[in-house]
Amino acid sequence: MKILDVAIIGAGTAGLSAERVARSAGASTVLVDEQFRGTTCANVGCMPSKLLIAAAAAAHSVRRASTFGVFATHRIDAAAVMARLRQQRDSFAAATREQIARLPDGVRVRGKARFLDTTTLELSGGERVRARAVVIATGAHPSIPESFAPIRNCILTNETLFELAQLPESLAVVGAGPLGLELAQAMARLGVAVSLFDQKAAPGGIEDAAIAACMREAFANEFDLHLGARIQVAAAGDRASIRWEGDSSGARIFDRVLVAVGRPPNLAELNLEATGLRLDERGIPVFDCETLQCGDSPVFIAGDASADRPVLHEAQAEGSMAGFNAARFPAETRRRRSVPFSIMFTDPPLALIGQRSGAGFICGETDYRDQGRAKVEARARGLLKIYAAAHDAALKGAALFCPGADHLGHLLAWQINAGATAAAVLEQPFYHPTLEEGLKPALRQICARAQVRVSPLEDSGSPSGA
Ligand SMILES: Cc1cc2nc3c(=O)[nH]c(=O)nc-3n(C[C@H](O)[C@H](O)[C@H](O)COP(=O)(O)OP(=O)(O)OC[C@H]3O[C@@H](n4cnc5c(N)ncnc54)[C@H](O)[C@@H]3O)c2cc1C
């Protein structure tokens, strides 16, 4: 039996970060993984999906160039699109595997881990590891509902989609979350006949009705969209038949079906019962989000495994916090969490930041249909809303579905994280003409509603096209 300070289960973004930080803090470590194939991000997540979106954006730019009086013909070579995607993806994944290969001798241990008790793990090869503290960083997997069994041969998930040599002629996407919407739009722009289905009426998990309406309009322009729809699937030879009912009803046959209905954490095979940890109704250990500790046990959890903030920068931040605290267990450090922040890389993108509802909140908004730089670029659509405390106009959150929302979202997230007020942000320089200028009307509305005095030097006018 190996005996050491910190055992980390899962060599993804969170686990690698936890191992590095625990070792830097002086702990002896092992990092256990079934495959060491590199991270979800590099292999089947962030990077290949953005590579597909980049190809789709190139096709879309050519197609809409005539808006500017520029005429071009185009042909999509799907095999070349997928070949470039895999070639780039493989180099990102290889870089991650190189990091893993550079780990000191004895740190890397291959096998599937399960708990025998709170601090003892058994690996699939029979080896046992005992540690003073354990970090669970096992990630998540695509959920495929039982009802999809009859069309098993047509199903794609993020684990298989990027391996396609050619694109299908028709694709049903089930699930209007970030993953489903990003890939549906990209596939549609690459010439695939896409239909997207979701039982919920609001796309992308957005709760704001006006932004949801903008999103529905934008996506329905590009592919066949069925929100609020219940579906039934059946095999149709080697293809899949989908029958839907809801706001509309119908039936259609598809070559392939991308199932994007959620990614539950990889916890079921860890034998968590042996740890005595308190689990919530989903079977996820109850943990403190500022220490990542599960109860008062020597077990920590990080990344998608906790299903709390399943995005990459959080997996890395949580991994380092969990690794640090595991190395120093039972002493622990608390770390204030950064503002919740997620981006869906559609066009326009959706950025969601911080708290967007609450007692004593006010809101300012900008309609990007009338925003100067967005009009210049013929992409004037969407809406942003910024939320602030009514008493002092301190920024609390934002929802943006507008051109440049991925970058504007960062600016707002950084200001919200720093505790800035709307008046303070208005004192910053805004270059002209930019999409950033679109933040100003929303910030001014907040100041007016909070009756906060903006500097008397702040001109309330706007330059042409701002
Ligand atoms: C298609 C897609 C697109 C995405 N795009 C973005 C994006 O643009 N931006 C963003 O911020 N986030 C994005 N994400 C989310 C992001 O990829 C994840 O939040 C992040 O990769 C999670 O990292 P992790 O370390 O928690 O898990 P992983 O990287 O999945 O690592 C978990 C590891 O644990 C191992 N493991 C599991 N169980 C065991 C066990 N019992 N024993 C041993 N090892 C085990 C697995 O083999 C795996 O190596 C995307 C995700 C997907 C699927």
Ligand as a Chemical Component Dictionary entry (heavy atoms), coordinates in Angstrom:
data_LIG
# 
_chem_comp.id                   LIG 
_chem_comp.type                 NON-POLYMER 
_chem_comp.pdbx_formal_charge   0 
_chem_comp.three_letter_code    LIG 
# 
loop_
_chem_comp_atom.comp_id 
_chem_comp_atom.atom_id 
_chem_comp_atom.alt_atom_id 
_chem_comp_atom.type_symbol 
_chem_comp_atom.charge 
_chem_comp_atom.model_Cartn_x 
_chem_comp_atom.model_Cartn_y 
_chem_comp_atom.model_Cartn_z 
_chem_comp_atom.pdbx_ordinal 
LIG C1  C1  C 0 -18.246 20.427 -25.359 1  
LIG C2  C2  C 0 -17.793 21.225 -24.157 2  
LIG C3  C3  C 0 -17.403 22.524 -24.327 3  
LIG C4  C4  C 0 -16.962 23.269 -23.246 4  
LIG N1  N1  N 0 -16.590 24.551 -23.453 5  
LIG C5  C5  C 0 -16.161 25.292 -22.422 6  
LIG C6  C6  C 0 -15.724 26.625 -22.626 7  
LIG O1  O1  O 0 -15.719 27.130 -23.749 8  
LIG N2  N2  N 0 -15.287 27.326 -21.545 9  
LIG C7  C7  C 0 -15.288 26.789 -20.278 10 
LIG O2  O2  O 0 -14.904 27.484 -19.332 11 
LIG N3  N3  N 0 -15.689 25.523 -20.058 12 
LIG C8  C8  C 0 -16.116 24.767 -21.095 13 
LIG N4  N4  N 0 -16.487 23.466 -20.879 14 
LIG C9  C9  C 0 -16.415 22.924 -19.508 15 
LIG C10 C10 C 0 -14.973 22.521 -19.131 16 
LIG O3  O3  O 0 -14.424 21.742 -20.163 17 
LIG C11 C11 C 0 -14.997 21.751 -17.827 18 
LIG O4  O4  O 0 -15.560 22.581 -16.819 19 
LIG C12 C12 C 0 -13.618 21.300 -17.361 20 
LIG O5  O5  O 0 -12.935 20.649 -18.392 21 
LIG C13 C13 C 0 -13.759 20.361 -16.155 22 
LIG O6  O6  O 0 -12.500 19.895 -15.741 23 
LIG P1  P1  P 0 -12.384 18.767 -14.608 24 
LIG O7  O7  O 0 -10.948 18.724 -14.180 25 
LIG O8  O8  O 0 -13.408 18.965 -13.575 26 
LIG O9  O9  O 0 -12.761 17.399 -15.336 27 
LIG P2  P2  P 0 -12.001 16.541 -16.453 28 
LIG O10 O10 O 0 -11.072 17.333 -17.278 29 
LIG O11 O11 O 0 -13.084 15.790 -17.157 30 
LIG O12 O12 O 0 -11.120 15.507 -15.631 31 
LIG C14 C14 C 0 -11.655 14.440 -14.891 32 
LIG C15 C15 C 0 -10.689 13.263 -14.936 33 
LIG O13 O13 O 0 -11.076 12.316 -13.934 34 
LIG C16 C16 C 0 -10.852 11.000 -14.423 35 
LIG N5  N5  N 0 -11.665 10.077 -13.592 36 
LIG C17 C17 C 0 -13.016 10.054 -13.470 37 
LIG N6  N6  N 0 -13.380 9.095  -12.578 38 
LIG C18 C18 C 0 -12.240 8.518  -12.136 39 
LIG C19 C19 C 0 -11.950 7.484  -11.204 40 
LIG N7  N7  N 0 -12.904 6.829  -10.520 41 
LIG N8  N8  N 0 -10.653 7.135  -10.991 42 
LIG C20 C20 C 0 -9.667  7.763  -11.665 43 
LIG N9  N9  N 0 -9.876  8.759  -12.544 44 
LIG C21 C21 C 0 -11.144 9.140  -12.784 45 
LIG C22 C22 C 0 -11.267 11.110 -15.867 46 
LIG O14 O14 O 0 -10.702 10.077 -16.637 47 
LIG C23 C23 C 0 -10.694 12.492 -16.255 48 
LIG O15 O15 O 0 -9.370  12.398 -16.738 49 
LIG C24 C24 C 0 -16.912 22.687 -21.949 50 
LIG C25 C25 C 0 -17.282 21.348 -21.768 51 
LIG C26 C26 C 0 -17.720 20.625 -22.856 52 
LIG C27 C27 C 0 -18.107 19.188 -22.646 53 
# 
loop_
_chem_comp_bond.comp_id 
_chem_comp_bond.atom_id_1 
_chem_comp_bond.atom_id_2 
_chem_comp_bond.value_order 
_chem_comp_bond.pdbx_ordinal 
LIG C1  C2  SING 1  
LIG C2  C3  SING 2  
LIG C2  C26 DOUB 3  
LIG C3  C4  DOUB 4  
LIG C4  N1  SING 5  
LIG C4  C24 SING 6  
LIG N1  C5  DOUB 7  
LIG C5  C6  SING 8  
LIG C5  C8  SING 9  
LIG C6  O1  DOUB 10 
LIG C6  N2  SING 11 
LIG N2  C7  SING 12 
LIG C7  O2  DOUB 13 
LIG C7  N3  SING 14 
LIG N3  C8  DOUB 15 
LIG C8  N4  SING 16 
LIG N4  C9  SING 17 
LIG N4  C24 SING 18 
LIG C9  C10 SING 19 
LIG C10 O3  SING 20 
LIG C10 C11 SING 21 
LIG C11 O4  SING 22 
LIG C11 C12 SING 23 
LIG C12 O5  SING 24 
LIG C12 C13 SING 25 
LIG C13 O6  SING 26 
LIG O6  P1  SING 27 
LIG P1  O7  DOUB 28 
LIG P1  O8  SING 29 
LIG P1  O9  SING 30 
LIG O9  P2  SING 31 
LIG P2  O10 DOUB 32 
LIG P2  O11 SING 33 
LIG P2  O12 SING 34 
LIG O12 C14 SING 35 
LIG C14 C15 SING 36 
LIG C15 O13 SING 37 
LIG C15 C23 SING 38 
LIG O13 C16 SING 39 
LIG C16 N5  SING 40 
LIG C16 C22 SING 41 
LIG N5  C17 SING 42 
LIG N5  C21 SING 43 
LIG C17 N6  DOUB 44 
LIG N6  C18 SING 45 
LIG C18 C19 SING 46 
LIG C18 C21 DOUB 47 
LIG C19 N7  SING 48 
LIG C19 N8  DOUB 49 
LIG N8  C20 SING 50 
LIG C20 N9  DOUB 51 
LIG N9  C21 SING 52 
LIG C22 O14 SING 53 
LIG C22 C23 SING 54 
LIG C23 O15 SING 55 
LIG C24 C25 DOUB 56 
LIG C25 C26 SING 57 
LIG C26 C27 SING 58 
# 
